[in-house]
Amino acid sequence: MTIPRRSWRGAGTFVAAAVVGLTGAAISAGPAAAHTPTWAVTCSEVTVDLTNYTAGVPNTVTVTVDGKDLLPTETFGREFHKKLTLPEHDEPVTVRLVVKDAEGDGKYSIDKTETAEVCEKPSPTPPTPTQPAPSETTATPEPSATPSEKPSESAPAVPAPSPSSPNLAETGSSSSTPVIGGAAVAVLLAGGGIMWSVRKRRTAQN
């Protein structure tokens, strides 16, 4: 059994068309997935990661917060990676990312917005009670190792009077004073008696 040549030609044409179609779909799907940007927004920062863009063309990226530039328009090539710090805020703010693809019709350009919430503030730590400072104690001065002045020489001891030494005349009294007084009285009496006897004899002779 022979297959007509026209049938072979028709089958070949169908296969070729299918291969071209699949290849085109794969090519068109590849760049679309590759150009998907990655960015993340937290309460304090914005992270931007752009990959597989066309090099050699002026692609641009801009980030704003409530209409004010956080990242002024910047040109990049194949890739762009940056982490940006958000300004402090006490209420939610709107973050906007604008990427312009400079290749062809710019079909990979994006314009997205995210909300940055307010960061939770840590609870204040209770103050630590202050302890009173210990009172300062007055230091006792240490005694000097060497005396500041030479000790004076001790005065010579006065010798005690000996019991056997005679009584001093200027004191006016001694242990023999009564004896002397008695002897003096006896002498006076004897003298008086002698004088009386002499006078009596003279009177008798006259």
Number of C-alpha atoms within 10 A of each C-alpha: 3 4 7 8 8 9 10 10 10 10 11 12 11 10 11 10 12 12 11 11 12 11 12 12 11 11 11 11 11 11 13 11 10 13 17 16 17 11 16 12 20 15 18 15 13 20 14 17 14 20 15 15 22 16 13 11 15 16 22 18 22 17 23 17 19 12 11 11 13 18 14 12 14 13 14 19 18 14 13 18 12 11 13 14 12 17 11 10 13 9 9 13 18 14 21 20 18 16 21 17 22 19 16 8 8 12 12 18 18 14 12 11 14 16 15 21 16 15 14 8 6 6 6 6 6 6 6 6 6 6 6 6 6 6 6 6 6 6 6 6 6 6 7 7 6 7 8 7 6 7 7 6 6 6 6 6 6 6 6 6 9 7 7 6 7 9 14 9 8 6 7 8 11 11 7 9 10 11 9 10 10 10 11 12 11 12 11 11 12 12 12 11 11 12 11 11 12 10 10 11 10 9 9 7 6 5
